[in-house]
Each structure stands twice: as C-alpha cells, then as structure tokens.
Amino acid sequence: MHELTLFSRTGCCLCEGLESRLRALDLVGLSITLTVIDIDAPGTPQDLLARYDLEVPVLALDGCDLPRVSPRLTGEGLLNWLQRCLSTAL
C-alpha cells in the first residue's frame, strides 16, 4: 500500500477541492491510502507549517512531495496523473 498525504488547511478552496476530487477516486484500486494533514491544526508539528505554509495544497507519495497538480484535473485526468506518479515512484 502506498500512502498519499495531502497537506492542506481548513478554508482553502484549492485544498478542499483537491481533497474532494481525491476522495471521489478509487484509491484502494491503486493500493493508495489517503491521509489529510491540516497544517494549522493544533498539535501539527511546526516544521510542517513552516515547510508548507505558502504552498498548500501539497501532495506527497510515500513521503516524497509530488509536483503540483492542476486544479483543473478531475476524474480520469487526476487518476491518470496519480498513476504516472506511482509508476515513476516505483
């Protein structure tokens, strides 16, 4: 199983839109689990806030940051993008 992490913040329309589009995909079929980390949440390590403060939303696959995904990608386009990221990560 691969771990896809979305670093986001509450109230960010880009973050919330990406999370919604990701949750609509069959990530289990790609052997991916999705974890969402709100960088502003109490208890979130300060290094994450410092690293991603002006960059969210950021996706990381198995701990490695991925290139920024276009907010226009939906459905099959987003699924194809994820599959390409998986194939280059292997």
N, C-alpha and C positions, 0 to 999 in steps of 0.2 A: 504494500500500500504506500502511495506517495502522499505527502502532506502538502496541501496548498494553503498558505497563510495569506489572509487579506488584512493588511494594516490599514485601518480606517479611523474615522472619527464620526461620532453622532452628529447629525445635522448637515453632513457633507453630501450634497446631492450626487456627486460623482461616486462617492464611496457606497452610498446606499443603492444607487443604480447598478453598480457592478456586483454588489452582493446579491441583489435580486436576480440579475441575469445568471450568475453562477449557480444559485440555488435552483434555478429552473432547468439546469442541465443534469444529465445522468452522469454525475461524477463517479458514482460507485462503479459504473461500467468501465470507467477509465482507471479504476483502482486508485481513486483520489479521495481523501477526506479533506473537508474544508474547515479551517479554523479562522475565526474573525477576531482580531485584536483591536480594540478601541484604544488608541494611543493616549487618549485623555482620561481613561478610566482610572479611578483610584487603585493604587497597587500596581499599575503598569510601570515597569522599570523606566527610569528617567532616560536611560540610553536609547530606548526605543523612541521616546518623544523627541529627543534631540536629533536622532537619525532621520525620522520620517515626518517631522512636523510640517514642513512645507511641501512634502512630496506625495501625500496620500491622495488617492488610493495607490497602494503598492502591493503587488502580489509576489510571494516567494514560494518557490517549489523546493521542498526538502531543504529549506534554509538558505537557498540562493535566490536573490532578487531576480525577478524576470523583467524583460523590457516592458515599458508602459504599454498597456493595452488600450486600443482606441475605444472611446466611449460609444462609438457607432457600431461596434461589433455586437451582434446579438445572435442568439440561437446557434445555427450551424456555423457561422463565422467564428464565434467565440469558441465553440467546440473544436473547430479545426486549428485555431490558434493554440489552444491548450495541447492538442495532440502534437503539434510541431514542437512546442516547448518540452513536452515529455520525451520526444524522440531525440532531441538534441541533448537532453539531460542524461540520457542513458549512454 
